[in-house]
Every structure is written in C-alpha cells, then in structure tokens.
C-alpha cells in the first residue's frame, strides 16, 4: 500500500483572507477539517492547535477534528493557558498505539516547544514512528537566538531519530528551510519535497490570495526505508484561506 501523510499549521482555525473581511480572522475549525478531508491523508501532523482555549470557543480541537474526520488523535501541550492548552496534534486513520510529548530546549522567556512522538500501527506493515513538531520562531531583534534554539531542538529530534528502530516520518513547521544550517542534525532523513515535489516551489508561507508564498518551512522528512512517490503543496479551496500556512502532502511507499 501507499501511505499518504500531511503536515499543516492550522493557526488554531483562524482564517486568512484580507480581501474579504468576512473571511479574515474568522474562526472555523470545520473549514480546516474540510481541507484535510479533501487531501485524504492517512496521517496528519497539525501545529498551532488549541485545546479548551477561549479564543477558539473552548473547543477541544484535537478531539473535534478527530471526530469530524473519523481519525484517532493525540495531543502534545507545549503552552498552558488559564484555561486551555496550545501545541501540536497528530491524527491517524490507523491505531495510535502510544503517544508521548517530549519537551525541546527553549531559552528563558521563550515559548515552550516539543516534539510529539506517536507509534502508529499500519495494517499489514506494523508500527511506524511519527514525529510532529513546531520549532522556535524568530522575533525582530532575536533571530540569532531563535536560530540557536532551533539547532538545539533539531539536535534533540535527530537523536530521537537515530535511536529509533522503526521507520520514521518527521513532519512539522520548522521555522527554517530544509537547507538552513540549523536543520543539519536532521540530515539522516530525506526531504520528501526535494525527492519528488510536484509543481511550484514547495513554499507554504506567507500565504493569502494576493501574496505568493516565499518560505518553505512546513515540511515532511522520512527515513530511507520509505520510497517518496510524490509531494505537493495544497493550493485549492478552502486551503487558500483556512490558515496563514498551506499544507503539504506526501505519498510514500511503505516497507513491508
């Protein structure tokens, strides 16, 4: 069988369409669900996910999307609010047999980050490891510190990958492009877009209908046992205004 995977920074369901005030800054989680449904993935890594936060109407977003898409879910809380949580979530059509959120290094006063490690049982093929992360973002005047943090965070993830004895898929919003120096600790994995990207540049942000994306920070990386068949950025409605990021999809040949 072929395995379809997807990574998507959903900005907690907040839309982005500055030409239409009705769609700019509106909250619509079902629209996010429709983007995922149309893409048809078996496994989805989501970033900027809320759980029980007031700004997203108190919705448990991992549970709600899981129910909407008939997928299992697990959630990694990296930032705690009162009330609510914020982090990453992994959805799967296949059984999630275990799930652990592993903290990543973060500087003092910086937003906490983590990597969500899920073991997923693919029928007929056994367990694979899916890692989902959102690395540190830079702020004006502090990009150098963010680069150093991303390097440290990527190093932790690289160690996780090297210690795995199962096929690994790493997905997320890395706030760095695949060729940037801080991504070097992940060099043992293949960049799905670089192997088999289809059309365009693979860039995912910033995006809205009047601005062409210029950065490729949302990516899918796989261990060498996977055969990358294709990879693409989802551009069609409603992904064009469901978030300020575009999702990335990859089709993989999975080892038997």
C-alpha positions, -999 to 999 in steps of 0.1 A, spaced: 0 0 0 9 37 -3 8 59 27 -4 95 24 8 119 51 1 156 56 15 184 77 -5 216 84 -1 246 106 -38 254 112 -33 287 132 -60 273 157 -86 276 129 -82 313 123 -88 322 86 -66 345 65 -82 363 35 -75 400 38 -95 409 7 -127 396 23 -134 409 58 -159 380 64 -131 355 60 -101 374 75 -96 365 111 -127 343 113 -126 311 134 -138 280 115 -125 246 125 -148 227 102 -131 245 73 -98 231 85 -114 197 86 -126 201 50 -90 209 39 -78 177 55 -107 156 42 -101 168 6 -65 159 8 -73 123 20 -43 116 43 -39 85 65 -18 105 90 -19 143 97 6 164 118 -10 196 130 7 226 146 -7 257 164 -36 236 178 -58 248 207 -74 227 234 -101 243 255 -90 279 249 -113 308 250 -100 323 217 -112 291 199 -146 289 217 -134 264 243 -132 236 217 -110 206 222 -96 209 187 -78 175 185 -109 157 197 -132 177 175 -111 172 143 -107 135 151 -144 131 154 -151 151 123 -126 131 102 -131 97 119 -95 96 129 -77 87 161 -59 116 178 -32 125 203 -21 159 215 11 175 229 6 206 251 36 229 250 20 261 263 -5 262 292 -32 289 295 -58 296 321 -79 279 308 -67 258 280 -36 245 262 -17 250 229 6 227 210 6 201 183 -17 172 174 -14 140 153 -44 124 137 -45 89 122 -68 66 103 -48 38 118 -44 28 155 -22 51 176 -6 26 200 14 51 221 20 88 222 45 110 241 52 147 241 89 153 245 100 189 256 125 206 235 151 232 247 138 268 248 155 299 260 144 318 291 112 337 284 107 319 250 76 299 241 80 262 251 83 237 222 81 200 220 80 170 196 50 147 197 61 111 192 34 87 181 36 50 174 11 41 147 2 6 136 -2 4 98 -22 -27 90 0 -52 71 32 -33 78 35 -30 116 44 1 137 60 32 124 71 63 144 56 97 135 72 128 150 53 161 149 70 194 159 69 232 157 104 247 162 111 281 176 101 312 157 123 343 155 112 377 166 126 411 155 160 416 170 163 380 183 165 359 152 200 348 161 188 333 194 160 316 176 184 300 151 205 286 180 173 273 197 162 256 165 196 240 162 194 226 197 158 215 191 167 198 159 196 180 176 172 165 202 150 153 174 180 140 154 189 119 185 154 105 187 156 95 150 190 79 154 177 58 183 146 45 165 145 10 152 113 16 133 105 36 101 103 73 109 83 102 95 90 137 108 66 165 100 60 200 112 65 237 110 103 241 114 105 279 110 136 271 89 140 259 54 154 224 48 189 237 37 193 261 66 223 253 89 202 247 120 185 218 102 218 198 98 210 175 127 181 160 106 203 152 76 198 114 80 162 120 69 151 127 33 131 158 25 100 145 6 96 177 -15 132 176 -26 129 140 -37 96 142 -55 80 177 -53 53 184 -79 49 219 -93 58 253 -79 85 259 -52 71 240 -23 67 272 -3 39 274 22 41 308 39 32 337 40 0 329 21 -32 346 11 -47 352 -24 -27 383 -31 7 372 -18 29 345 -32 45 322 -6 82 326 -3 93 303 25 94 265 27 92 260 64 65 233 65 80 200 55 79 162 56 110 142 63 113 104 61 138 77 69 154 59 40 131 28 41 103 49 27 100 55 -11 88 90 -18 63 88 -46 52 124 -47 48 156 -26 27 187 -31 15 218 -15 -23 221 -13 -34 252 -30 -71 247 -38 -101 260 -19 -106 261 11 -69 258 19 -64 292 2 -79 310 32 -82 284 61 -48 294 77 -18 316 70 1 284 61 -5 260 32 -5 222 40 20 198 25 11 163 14 34 133 5 26 99 -8 50 72 4 57 37 -5 58 19 29 81 -10 37 65 -44 41 
